[in-house]
Amino acid sequence: MRRRVWLLALAPLLVSARGYAQSDRPTTSSFRIEWTPRPGWMRAGTDGYLYNESRWRVTNVRVRAQVVDGTGRVVRETVVSVFGNAVPGARTFFALPPLAGGETFLLTVASFDLISLESP
C-alpha cells in the first residue's frame, strides 16, 4: 500500500519533468549564425560561427549555405558541417567557400542531433 501511494505521489512529478524537457528542445531557429570573409593574407574562404542559444548540447550540425548575387538570386548552394559539438551559450566554428564580388550568404541550420540537456 505504501509503495502504491509513493508511486502515485511521484507520477505527476515525472510526467511534468518529461514534458518540460521535451518542450525545451531546440529548433533550427535556436541558433544564431555569423560569417566573415578571411583576410587577404589567408587562404581564400569564409569563416562561419554558430551560436547555440538553446539549453541543449548538439552535434552533427549542418548549415545550409545559399550564395546570393547582387540581384538577390540564389546562384549556388551547399551544406557544410559545424566542427564538434555546439555547447549552449558558446560559439562553434565552421568553414565556408569563398565568395565572388557582390555575393553574400544566406545561412540556415538544416539539421542537428541532440546530445544532452545542460543545466542552466
N, CA, C and O atoms as a printed pandas DataFrame, in Angstrom:
     atom_number atom_name residue_name chain_id  residue_number  x_coord  y_coord  z_coord
0              1         N          MET        A               1    0.816   -1.191    0.000
1              2        CA          MET        A               1    0.000    0.000    0.000
2              3         C          MET        A               1    0.868    1.266    0.000
3              4         O          MET        A               1    0.599    2.219   -0.731
4              5         N          ARG        A               2    1.916    1.253    0.839
5              6        CA          ARG        A               2    2.806    2.417    0.898
6              7         C          ARG        A               2    3.479    2.656   -0.451
7              8         O          ARG        A               2    3.658    3.794   -0.884
8              9         N          ARG        A               3    3.843    1.561   -1.098
9             10        CA          ARG        A               3    4.515    1.669   -2.392
10            11         C          ARG        A               3    3.590    2.310   -3.428
11            12         O          ARG        A               3    4.029    3.146   -4.218
12            13         N          ARG        A               4    2.327    1.925   -3.427
13            14        CA          ARG        A               4    1.359    2.475   -4.370
14            15         C          ARG        A               4    1.169    3.975   -4.124
15            16         O          ARG        A               4    1.115    4.756   -5.074
16            17         N          VAL        A               5    1.070    4.371   -2.876
17            18        CA          VAL        A               5    0.922    5.784   -2.538
18            19         C          VAL        A               5    2.160    6.559   -3.007
19            20         O          VAL        A               5    2.042    7.649   -3.566
20            21         N          TRP        A               6    3.327    5.994   -2.777
21            22        CA          TRP        A               6    4.576    6.622   -3.187
22            23         C          TRP        A               6    4.622    6.815   -4.711
23            24         O          TRP        A               6    4.997    7.885   -5.190
24            25         N          LEU        A               7    4.247    5.793   -5.455
25            26        CA          LEU        A               7    4.231    5.880   -6.914
26            27         C          LEU        A               7    3.208    6.900   -7.403
27            28         O          LEU        A               7    3.486    7.654   -8.336
28            29         N          LEU        A               8    2.050    6.931   -6.797
29            30        CA          LEU        A               8    1.023    7.904   -7.180
30            31         C          LEU        A               8    1.485    9.338   -6.892
31            32         O          LEU        A               8    1.166   10.260   -7.642
32            33         N          ALA        A               9    2.221    9.511   -5.826
33            34        CA          ALA        A               9    2.733   10.840   -5.493
34            35         C          ALA        A               9    3.816   11.286   -6.474
35            36         O          ALA        A               9    3.900   12.470   -6.798
36            37         N          LEU        A              10    4.636   10.367   -6.946
37            38        CA          LEU        A              10    5.723   10.704   -7.868
38            39         C          LEU        A              10    5.275   10.852   -9.314
39            40         O          LEU        A              10    5.921   11.564  -10.082
40            41         N          ALA        A              11    4.204   10.209   -9.698
41            42        CA          ALA        A              11    3.773   10.201  -11.099
42            43         C          ALA        A              11    3.627   11.600  -11.691
43            44         O          ALA        A              11    4.170   11.841  -12.769
44            45         N          PRO        A              12    2.921   12.541  -11.045
45            46        CA          PRO        A              12    2.802   13.881  -11.644
46            47         C          PRO        A              12    4.146   14.581  -11.811
47            48         O          PRO        A              12    4.346   15.310  -12.782
48            49         N          LEU        A              13    5.063   14.368  -10.878
49            50        CA          LEU        A              13    6.385   14.991  -10.992
50            51         C          LEU        A              13    7.148   14.458  -12.190
51            52         O          LEU        A              13    7.771   15.226  -12.924
52            53         N          LEU        A              14    7.106   13.163  -12.392
53            54        CA          LEU        A              14    7.814   12.555  -13.517
54            55         C          LEU        A              14    7.221   13.000  -14.842
55            56         O          LEU        A              14    7.960   13.288  -15.783
56            57         N          VAL        A              15    5.915   13.061  -14.930
57            58        CA          VAL        A              15    5.254   13.483  -16.166
58            59         C          VAL        A              15    5.567   14.942  -16.461
59            60         O          VAL        A              15    5.852   15.287  -17.608
60            61         N          SER        A              16    5.520   15.810  -15.447
61            62        CA          SER        A              16    5.786   17.228  -15.689
62            63         C          SER        A              16    7.243   17.460  -16.056
63            64         O          SER        A              16    7.521   18.314  -16.899
64            65         N          ALA        A              17    8.177   16.742  -15.464
65            66        CA          ALA        A              17    9.596   16.896  -15.818
66            67         C          ALA        A              17    9.843   16.450  -17.245
67            68         O          ALA        A              17   10.605   17.082  -17.977
68            69         N          ARG        A              18    9.207   15.371  -17.637
69            70        CA          ARG        A              18    9.375   14.884  -19.002
70            71         C          ARG        A              18    8.788   15.875  -20.001
71            72         O          ARG        A              18    9.388   16.133  -21.044
72            73         N          GLY        A              19    7.640   16.424  -19.694
73            74        CA          GLY        A              19    7.010   17.404  -20.577
74            75         C          GLY        A              19    7.838   18.662  -20.704
75            76         O          GLY        A              19    7.927   19.242  -21.787
76            77         N          TYR        A              20    8.452   19.095  -19.604
77            78        CA          TYR        A              20    9.292   20.282  -19.651
78            79         C          TYR        A              20   10.504   20.050  -20.542
79            80         O          TYR        A              20   10.842   20.908  -21.358
80            81         N          ALA        A              21   11.152   18.923  -20.400
81            82        CA          ALA        A              21   12.344   18.620  -21.189
82            83         C          ALA        A              21   12.008   18.545  -22.671
83            84         O          ALA        A              21   12.787   19.011  -23.503
84            85         N          GLN        A              22   10.871   17.971  -23.013
85            86        CA          GLN        A              22   10.510   17.852  -24.415
86            87         C          GLN        A              22   10.145   19.212  -25.007
87            88         O          GLN        A              22   10.473   19.482  -26.162
88            89         N          SER        A              23    9.480   20.068  -24.245
89            90        CA          SER        A              23    9.074   21.361  -24.778
90            91         C          SER        A              23   10.264   22.308  -24.923
91            92         O          SER        A              23   10.185   23.302  -25.645
92            93         N          ASP        A              24   11.347   22.003  -24.248
93            94        CA          ASP        A              24   12.525   22.859  -24.267
94            95         C          ASP        A              24   13.494   22.483  -25.390
95            96         O          ASP        A              24   14.567   23.076  -25.504
96            97         N          ARG        A              25   13.128   21.515  -26.208
97            98        CA          ARG        A              25   14.031   21.070  -27.277
98            99         C          ARG        A              25   14.274   22.195  -28.279
99           100         O          ARG        A              25   13.359   22.954  -28.603
100          101         N          PRO        A              26   15.504   22.300  -28.768
101          102        CA          PRO        A              26   15.805   23.365  -29.721
102          103         C          PRO        A              26   15.187   23.117  -31.095
103          104         O          PRO        A              26   14.892   21.983  -31.471
104          105         N          THR        A              27   15.006   24.186  -31.814
105          106        CA          THR        A              27   14.573   24.127  -33.208
106          107         C          THR        A              27   15.689   24.754  -34.046
107          108         O          THR        A              27   16.685   25.225  -33.498
108          109         N          THR        A              28   15.531   24.760  -35.335
109          110        CA          THR        A              28   16.566   25.363  -36.180
110          111         C          THR        A              28   16.704   26.864  -35.919
111          112         O          THR        A              28   17.737   27.453  -36.238
112          113         N          SER        A              29   15.676   27.487  -35.343
113          114        CA          SER        A              29   15.771   28.914  -35.018
114          115         C          SER        A              29   16.420   29.158  -33.653
115          116         O          SER        A              29   16.527   30.307  -33.226
116          117         N          SER        A              30   16.850   28.109  -32.969
117          118        CA          SER        A              30   17.525   28.243  -31.672
118          119         C          SER        A              30   19.007   28.581  -31.826
119          120         O          SER        A              30   19.738   28.650  -30.838
120          121         N          PHE        A              31   19.444   28.789  -33.057
121          122        CA          PHE        A              31   20.850   29.047  -33.328
122          123         C          PHE        A              31   20.995   30.368  -34.075
123          124         O          PHE        A              31   20.145   30.735  -34.886
124          125         N          ARG        A              32   22.075   31.070  -33.792
125          126        CA          ARG        A              32   22.400   32.308  -34.496
126          127         C          ARG        A              32   23.683   32.048  -35.275
127          128         O          ARG        A              32   24.590   31.375  -34.784
128          129         N          ILE        A              33   23.756   32.582  -36.491
129          130        CA          ILE        A              33   24.914   32.325  -37.353
130          131         C          ILE        A              33   25.517   33.649  -37.802
131          132         O          ILE        A              33   24.804   34.574  -38.191
132          133         N          GLU        A              34   26.843   33.722  -37.739
133          134        CA          GLU        A              34   27.593   34.865  -38.266
134          135         C          GLU        A              34   28.648   34.349  -39.232
135          136         O          GLU        A              34   29.081   33.202  -39.128
136          137         N          TRP        A              35   29.058   35.186  -40.162
137          138        CA          TRP        A              35   30.144   34.804  -41.063
138          139         C          TRP        A              35   30.971   36.030  -41.390
139          140         O          TRP        A              35   30.501   37.165  -41.321
140          141         N          THR        A              36   32.233   35.763  -41.753
141          142        CA          THR        A              36   33.141   36.840  -42.127
142          143         C          THR        A              36   34.152   36.308  -43.145
143          144         O          THR        A              36   34.669   35.202  -42.983
144          145         N          PRO        A              37   34.435   37.087  -44.189
145          146        CA          PRO        A              37   35.466   36.660  -45.144
146          147         C          PRO        A              37   36.837   36.646  -44.461
147          148         O          PRO        A              37   37.110   37.462  -43.581
148          149         N          ARG        A              38   37.678   35.725  -44.872
149          150        CA          ARG        A              38   39.035   35.665  -44.319
150          151         C          ARG        A              38   39.861   36.836  -44.844
151          152         O          ARG        A              38   39.610   37.328  -45.944
152          153         N          PRO        A              39   40.838   37.281  -44.068
153          154        CA          PRO        A              39   41.721   38.350  -44.540
154          155         C          PRO        A              39   42.496   37.917  -45.789
155          156         O          PRO        A              39   42.693   36.723  -46.018
156          157         N          GLY        A              40   42.927   38.871  -46.578
157          158        CA          GLY        A              40   43.616   38.599  -47.827
158          159         C          GLY        A              40   44.880   37.778  -47.701
159          160         O          GLY        A              40   45.248   37.074  -48.641
160          161         N          TRP        A              41   45.555   37.848  -46.563
161          162        CA          TRP        A              41   46.806   37.102  -46.394
162          163         C          TRP        A              41   46.562   35.628  -46.082
163          164         O          TRP        A              41   47.504   34.836  -46.074
164          165         N          MET        A              42   45.310   35.251  -45.826
165          166        CA          MET        A              42   44.975   33.843  -45.565
166          167         C          MET        A              42   44.438   33.188  -46.837
167          168         O          MET        A              42   44.129   33.865  -47.818
168          169         N          ARG        A              43   44.334   31.872  -46.803
169          170        CA          ARG        A              43   43.730   31.127  -47.912
170          171         C          ARG        A              43   42.297   31.618  -48.111
171          172         O          ARG        A              43   41.579   31.857  -47.140
172          173         N          ALA        A              44   41.884   31.767  -49.363
173          174        CA          ALA        A              44   40.542   32.294  -49.666
174          175         C          ALA        A              44   39.459   31.426  -49.031
175          176         O          ALA        A              44   39.549   30.198  -49.034
176          177         N          GLY        A              45   38.454   32.069  -48.498
177          178        CA          GLY        A              45   37.350   31.352  -47.876
178          179         C          GLY        A              45   36.601   32.259  -46.919
179          180         O          GLY        A              45   36.882   33.454  -46.821
180          181         N          THR        A              46   35.668   31.688  -46.231
181          182        CA          THR        A              46   34.831   32.428  -45.300
182          183         C          THR        A              46   34.735   31.624  -44.007
183          184         O          THR        A              46   34.556   30.406  -44.043
184          185         N          ASP        A              47   34.853   32.294  -42.882
185          186        CA          ASP        A              47   34.714   31.649  -41.586
186          187         C          ASP        A              47   33.300   31.880  -41.058
187          188         O          ASP        A              47   32.780   32.995  -41.098
188          189         N          GLY        A              48   32.694   30.810  -40.566
189          190        CA          GLY        A              48   31.355   30.910  -40.010
190          191         C          GLY        A              48   31.357   30.528  -38.544
191          192         O          GLY        A              48   32.188   29.740  -38.092
192          193         N          TYR        A              49   30.416   31.098  -37.807
193          194        CA          TYR        A              49   30.299   30.822  -36.375
194          195         C          TYR        A              49   28.838   30.564  -36.038
195          196         O          TYR        A              49   27.950   31.328  -36.416
196          197         N          LEU        A              50   28.613   29.481  -35.326
197          198        CA          LEU        A              50   27.273   29.102  -34.891
198          199         C          LEU        A              50   27.182   29.346  -33.388
199          200         O          LEU        A              50   28.018   28.865  -32.622
200          201         N          TYR        A              51   26.171   30.088  -32.973
201          202        CA          TYR        A              51   25.917   30.344  -31.557
202          203         C          TYR        A              51   24.709   29.519  -31.141
203          204         O          TYR        A              51   23.620   29.676  -31.694
204          205         N          ASN        A              52   24.905   28.641  -30.167
205          206        CA          ASN        A              52   23.840   27.778  -29.673
206          207         C          ASN        A              52   23.111   28.526  -28.559
207          208         O          ASN        A              52   23.645   28.677  -27.460
208          209         N          GLU        A              53   21.898   28.992  -28.837
209          210        CA          GLU        A              53   21.131   29.759  -27.864
210          211         C          GLU        A              53   20.078   28.901  -27.154
211          212         O          GLU        A              53   19.154   29.428  -26.534
212          213         N          SER        A              54   20.227   27.584  -27.250
213          214        CA          SER        A              54   19.319   26.678  -26.547
214          215         C          SER        A              54   20.004   26.162  -25.285
215          216         O          SER        A              54   21.133   26.554  -24.991
216          217         N          ARG        A              55   19.338   25.298  -24.547
217          218        CA          ARG        A              55   19.931   24.680  -23.360
218          219         C          ARG        A              55   20.463   23.282  -23.671
219          220         O          ARG        A              55   20.876   22.564  -22.760
220          221         N          TRP        A              56   20.458   22.893  -24.928
221          222        CA          TRP        A              56   20.882   21.547  -25.330
222          223         C          TRP        A              56   22.267   21.567  -25.953
223          224         O          TRP        A              56   22.602   22.470  -26.720
224          225         N          ARG        A              57   23.068   20.566  -25.618
225          226        CA          ARG        A              57   24.331   20.304  -26.328
226          227         C          ARG        A              57   23.944   19.522  -27.570
227          228         O          ARG        A              57   23.246   18.513  -27.471
228          229         N          VAL        A              58   24.388   19.973  -28.745
229          230        CA          VAL        A              58   24.015   19.325  -30.000
230          231         C          VAL        A              58   25.269   18.955  -30.788
231          232         O          VAL        A              58   26.355   19.479  -30.538
232          233         N          THR        A              59   25.101   18.053  -31.729
233          234        CA          THR        A              59   26.209   17.621  -32.586
234          235         C          THR        A              59   25.677   17.400  -33.994
235          236         O          THR        A              59   24.474   17.505  -34.233
236          237         N          ASN        A              60   26.565   17.097  -34.914
237          238        CA          ASN        A              60   26.203   16.857  -36.320
238          239         C          ASN        A              60   25.372   17.997  -36.899
239          240         O          ASN        A              60   24.402   17.761  -37.620
240          241         N          VAL        A              61   25.753   19.231  -36.582
241          242        CA          VAL        A              61   25.018   20.393  -37.089
242          243         C          VAL        A              61   25.400   20.610  -38.543
243          244         O          VAL        A              61   26.581   20.661  -38.885
244          245         N          ARG        A              62   24.400   20.735  -39.386
245          246        CA          ARG        A              62   24.591   21.013  -40.813
246          247         C          ARG        A              62   23.997   22.387  -41.113
247          248         O          ARG        A              62   22.868   22.687  -40.726
248          249         N          VAL        A              63   24.770   23.207  -41.803
249          250        CA          VAL        A              63   24.346   24.551  -42.168
250          251         C          VAL        A              63   24.132   24.617  -43.679
251          252         O          VAL        A              63   25.016   24.264  -44.460
252          253         N          ARG        A              64   22.968   25.065  -44.068
253          254        CA          ARG        A              64   22.652   25.259  -45.491
254          255         C          ARG        A              64   23.128   26.653  -45.879
255          256         O          ARG        A              64   22.688   27.651  -45.308
256          257         N          ALA        A              65   24.025   26.711  -46.846
257          258        CA          ALA        A              65   24.611   27.974  -47.288
258          259         C          ALA        A              65   24.161   28.261  -48.718
259          260         O          ALA        A              65   24.543   27.561  -49.656
260          261         N          GLN        A              66   23.351   29.293  -48.866
261          262        CA          GLN        A              66   22.930   29.742  -50.193
262          263         C          GLN        A              66   23.722   31.001  -50.535
263          264         O          GLN        A              66   23.780   31.941  -49.742
264          265         N          VAL        A              67   24.327   31.012  -51.714
265          266        CA          VAL        A              67   25.058   32.183  -52.180
266          267         C          VAL        A              67   24.116   32.993  -53.061
267          268         O          VAL        A              67   23.549   32.489  -54.030
268          269         N          VAL        A              68   23.965   34.268  -52.695
269          270        CA          VAL        A              68   23.043   35.169  -53.393
270          271         C          VAL        A              68   23.854   36.251  -54.084
271          272         O          VAL        A              68   24.764   36.831  -53.492
272          273         N          ASP        A              69   23.518   36.521  -55.346
273          274        CA          ASP        A              69   24.228   37.576  -56.072
274          275         C          ASP        A              69   23.611   38.939  -55.758
275          276         O          ASP        A              69   22.697   39.036  -54.939
276          277         N          GLY        A              70   24.105   39.977  -56.403
277          278        CA          GLY        A              70   23.654   41.341  -56.151
278          279         C          GLY        A              70   22.187   41.586  -56.462
279          280         O          GLY        A              70   21.595   42.529  -55.936
280          281         N          THR        A              71   21.590   40.752  -57.310
281          282        CA          THR        A              71   20.177   40.928  -57.660
282          283         C          THR        A              71   19.250   40.155  -56.716
283          284         O          THR        A              71   18.029   40.247  -56.840
284          285         N          GLY        A              72   19.819   39.398  -55.779
285          286        CA          GLY        A              72   19.011   38.621  -54.838
286          287         C          GLY        A              72   18.704   37.209  -55.307
287          288         O          GLY        A              72   17.931   36.494  -54.669
288          289         N          ARG        A              73   19.308   36.804  -56.422
289          290        CA          ARG        A              73   19.075   35.467  -56.970
290          291         C          ARG        A              73   20.078   34.488  -56.364
291          292         O          ARG        A              73   21.264   34.795  -56.247
292          293         N          VAL        A              74   19.590   33.304  -55.978
293          294        CA          VAL        A              74   20.473   32.252  -55.453
294          295         C          VAL        A              74   21.256   31.666  -56.628
295          296         O          VAL        A              74   20.668   31.144  -57.575
296          297         N          VAL        A              75   22.590   31.756  -56.557
297          298        CA          VAL        A              75   23.425   31.279  -57.655
298          299         C          VAL        A              75   24.033   29.912  -57.391
299          300         O          VAL        A              75   24.357   29.185  -58.330
300          301         N          ARG        A              76   24.191   29.555  -56.125
301          302        CA          ARG        A              76   24.655   28.211  -55.765
302          303         C          ARG        A              76   24.308   27.943  -54.302
303          304         O          ARG        A              76   23.983   28.843  -53.529
304          305         N          GLU        A              77   24.394   26.673  -53.971
305          306        CA          GLU        A              77   24.014   26.250  -52.629
306          307         C          GLU        A              77   24.870   25.067  -52.211
307          308         O          GLU        A              77   25.249   24.242  -53.042
308          309         N          THR        A              78   25.171   24.987  -50.929
309          310        CA          THR        A              78   25.925   23.873  -50.381
310          311         C          THR        A              78   25.496   23.639  -48.938
311          312         O          THR        A              78   24.839   24.484  -48.330
312          313         N          VAL        A              79   25.865   22.506  -48.407
313          314        CA          VAL        A              79   25.637   22.206  -46.998
314          315         C          VAL        A              79   27.004   21.941  -46.374
315          316         O          VAL        A              79   27.784   21.137  -46.886
316          317         N          VAL        A              80   27.288   22.622  -45.268
317          318        CA          VAL        A              80   28.571   22.463  -44.576
318          319         C          VAL        A              80   28.325   21.948  -43.165
319          320         O          VAL        A              80   27.248   22.138  -42.601
320          321         N          SER        A              81   29.332   21.296  -42.604
321          322        CA          SER        A              81   29.244   20.754  -41.252
322          323         C          SER        A              81   29.925   21.678  -40.265
323          324         O          SER        A              81   30.965   22.268  -40.558
324          325         N          VAL        A              82   29.325   21.797  -39.091
325          326        CA          VAL        A              82   29.930   22.545  -37.993
326          327         C          VAL        A              82   30.850   21.582  -37.256
327          328         O          VAL        A              82   30.472   20.440  -36.994
328          329         N          PHE        A              83   32.052   22.032  -36.919
329          330        CA          PHE        A              83   33.048   21.177  -36.277
330          331         C          PHE        A              83   32.698   20.934  -34.813
331          332         O          PHE        A              83   32.436   21.883  -34.074
332          333         N          GLY        A              84   32.691   19.672  -34.385
333          334        CA          GLY        A              84   32.499   19.326  -32.982
334          335         C          GLY        A              84   31.075   19.492  -32.496
335          336         O          GLY        A              84   30.126   19.507  -33.279
336          337         N          ASN        A              85   30.949   19.615  -31.183
337          338        CA          ASN        A              85   29.658   19.779  -30.535
338          339         C          ASN        A              85   29.380   21.253  -30.297
339          340         O          ASN        A              85   30.291   22.025  -29.999
340          341         N          ALA        A              86   28.120   21.639  -30.429
341          342        CA          ALA        A              86   27.713   23.013  -30.146
342          343         C          ALA        A              86   27.171   23.057  -28.723
343          344         O          ALA        A              86   26.088   22.545  -28.438
344          345         N          VAL        A              87   27.945   23.677  -27.837
345          346        CA          VAL        A              87   27.610   23.765  -26.417
346          347         C          VAL        A              87   26.719   24.986  -26.198
347          348         O          VAL        A              87   26.934   26.016  -26.837
348          349         N          PRO        A              88   25.721   24.898  -25.309
349          350        CA          PRO        A              88   24.861   26.053  -25.043
350          351         C          PRO        A              88   25.662   27.286  -24.623
351          352         O          PRO        A              88   26.561   27.201  -23.786
352          353         N          GLY        A              89   25.324   28.419  -25.210
353          354        CA          GLY        A              89   25.972   29.675  -24.861
354          355         C          GLY        A              89   27.357   29.863  -25.447
355          356         O          GLY        A              89   28.033   30.839  -25.123
356          357         N          ALA        A              90   27.795   28.952  -26.299
357          358        CA          ALA        A              90   29.147   29.034  -26.855
358          359         C          ALA        A              90   29.100   29.214  -28.374
359          360         O          ALA        A              90   28.057   29.052  -29.008
360          361         N          ARG        A              91   30.251   29.551  -28.929
361          362        CA          ARG        A              91   30.403   29.741  -30.365
362          363         C          ARG        A              91   31.178   28.575  -30.936
363          364         O          ARG        A              91   32.188   28.157  -30.370
364          365         N          THR        A              92   30.708   28.043  -32.065
365          366        CA          THR        A              92   31.349   26.906  -32.720
366          367         C          THR        A              92   31.689   27.306  -34.152
367          368         O          THR        A              92   30.910   27.996  -34.810
368          369         N          PHE        A              93   32.843   26.875  -34.627
369          370        CA          PHE        A              93   33.381   27.281  -35.929
370          371         C          PHE        A              93   32.950   26.347  -37.052
371          372         O          PHE        A              93   32.764   25.149  -36.838
372          373         N          PHE        A              94   32.791   26.908  -38.256
373          374        CA          PHE        A              94   32.666   26.123  -39.479
374          375         C          PHE        A              94   33.240   26.940  -40.632
375          376         O          PHE        A              94   33.350   28.163  -40.540
376          377         N          ALA        A              95   33.600   26.266  -41.704
377          378        CA          ALA        A              95   34.229   26.914  -42.853
378          379         C          ALA        A              95   33.281   26.931  -44.041
379          380         O          ALA        A              95   32.534   25.981  -44.278
380          381         N          LEU        A              96   33.329   28.030  -44.780
381          382        CA          LEU        A              96   32.504   28.215  -45.978
382          383         C          LEU        A              96   33.405   28.500  -47.166
383          384         O          LEU        A              96   34.536   28.951  -46.989
384          385         N          PRO        A              97   32.916   28.240  -48.389
385          386        CA          PRO        A              97   33.717   28.543  -49.575
386          387         C          PRO        A              97   33.843   30.060  -49.774
387          388         O          PRO        A              97   33.073   30.829  -49.199
388          389         N          PRO        A              98   34.805   30.479  -50.582
389          390        CA          PRO        A              98   34.957   31.916  -50.834
390          391         C          PRO        A              98   33.796   32.461  -51.666
391          392         O          PRO        A              98   33.111   31.722  -52.374
392          393         N          LEU        A              99   33.599   33.770  -51.560
393          394        CA          LEU        A              99   32.560   34.460  -52.328
394          395         C          LEU        A              99   33.195   35.296  -53.431
395          396         O          LEU        A              99   34.313   35.789  -53.281
396          397         N          ALA        A             100   32.480   35.452  -54.534
397          398        CA          ALA        A             100   32.896   36.367  -55.595
398          399         C          ALA        A             100   32.387   37.768  -55.235
399          400         O          ALA        A             100   31.579   37.924  -54.320
400          401         N          GLY        A             101   32.858   38.767  -55.953
401          402        CA          GLY        A             101   32.423   40.139  -55.688
402          403         C          GLY        A             101   30.913   40.298  -55.811
403          404         O          GLY        A             101   30.306   39.789  -56.754
404          405         N          GLY        A             102   30.312   40.996  -54.869
405          406        CA          GLY        A             102   28.873   41.248  -54.895
406          407         C          GLY        A             102   28.007   40.108  -54.376
407          408         O          GLY        A             102   26.782   40.234  -54.344
408          409         N          GLU        A             103   28.612   39.008  -53.974
409          410        CA          GLU        A             103   27.839   37.878  -53.456
410          411         C          GLU        A             103   27.768   37.933  -51.929
411          412         O          GLU        A             103   28.621   38.530  -51.272
412          413         N          THR        A             104   26.747   37.306  -51.393
413          414        CA          THR        A             104   26.580   37.204  -49.948
414          415         C          THR        A             104   25.966   35.849  -49.611
415          416         O          THR        A             104   25.476   35.147  -50.495
416          417         N          PHE        A             105   25.994   35.489  -48.348
417          418        CA          PHE        A             105   25.444   34.211  -47.905
418          419         C          PHE        A             105   24.085   34.390  -47.237
419          420         O          PHE        A             105   23.843   35.388  -46.557
420          421         N          LEU        A             106   23.211   33.427  -47.435
421          422        CA          LEU        A             106   22.021   33.217  -46.622
422          423         C          LEU        A             106   22.261   31.889  -45.915
423          424         O          LEU        A             106   22.319   30.847  -46.568
424          425         N          LEU        A             107   22.402   31.911  -44.592
425          426        CA          LEU        A             107   22.761   30.715  -43.836
426          427         C          LEU        A             107   21.626   30.320  -42.896
427          428         O          LEU        A             107   21.077   31.155  -42.178
428          429         N          THR        A             108   21.286   29.032  -42.912
429          430        CA          THR        A             108   20.284   28.491  -42.005
430          431         C          THR        A             108   20.747   27.125  -41.510
431          432         O          THR        A             108   21.458   26.408  -42.213
432          433         N          VAL        A             109   20.338   26.777  -40.300
433          434        CA          VAL        A             109   20.638   25.446  -39.777
434          435         C          VAL        A             109   19.688   24.467  -40.444
435          436         O          VAL        A             109   18.470   24.624  -40.367
436          437         N          ALA        A             110   20.246   23.457  -41.098
437          438        CA          ALA        A             110   19.436   22.463  -41.808
438          439         C          ALA        A             110   19.063   21.296  -40.902
439          440         O          ALA        A             110   17.938   20.800  -40.962
440          441         N          SER        A             111   20.005   20.849  -40.059
441          442        CA          SER        A             111   19.728   19.713  -39.182
442          443         C          SER        A             111   20.754   19.666  -38.058
443          444         O          SER        A             111   21.807   20.301  -38.132
444          445         N          PHE        A             112   20.428   18.900  -37.012
445          446        CA          PHE        A             112   21.331   18.692  -35.890
446          447         C          PHE        A             112   20.811   17.497  -35.100
447          448         O          PHE        A             112   19.657   17.094  -35.247
448          449         N          ASP        A             113   21.684   16.934  -34.254
449          450        CA          ASP        A             113   21.320   15.834  -33.363
450          451         C          ASP        A             113   21.509   16.294  -31.923
451          452         O          ASP        A             113   22.471   16.991  -31.599
452          453         N          LEU        A             114   20.572   15.891  -31.063
453          454        CA          LEU        A             114   20.652   16.235  -29.646
454          455         C          LEU        A             114   21.631   15.321  -28.930
455          456         O          LEU        A             114   21.712   14.131  -29.233
456          457         N          ILE        A             115   22.377   15.876  -27.975
457          458        CA          ILE        A             115   23.229   15.066  -27.108
458          459         C          ILE        A             115   22.630   15.035  -25.699
459          460         O          ILE        A             115   22.272   13.972  -25.190
460          461         N          SER        A             116   22.526   16.210  -25.080
461          462        CA          SER        A             116   22.008   16.233  -23.717
462          463         C          SER        A             116   21.499   17.628  -23.354
463          464         O          SER        A             116   21.921   18.635  -23.922
464          465         N          LEU        A             117   20.588   17.652  -22.400
465          466        CA          LEU        A             117   20.086   18.913  -21.836
466          467         C          LEU        A             117   21.076   19.359  -20.788
467          468         O          LEU        A             117   21.391   18.606  -19.866
468          469         N          GLU        A             118   21.577   20.590  -20.919
469          470        CA          GLU        A             118   22.564   21.115  -19.987
470          471         C          GLU        A             118   21.860   21.876  -18.870
471          472         O          GLU        A             118   20.768   22.407  -19.069
472          473         N          SER        A             119   22.472   21.929  -17.718
473          474        CA          SER        A             119   21.885   22.675  -16.609
474          475         C          SER        A             119   22.050   24.166  -16.887
475          476         O          SER        A             119   22.996   24.570  -17.564
476          477         N          PRO        A             120   21.129   24.990  -16.366
477          478        CA          PRO        A             120   21.191   26.434  -16.660
478          479         C          PRO        A             120   22.380   27.116  -16.032
479          480         O          PRO        A             120   22.556   28.323  -16.196
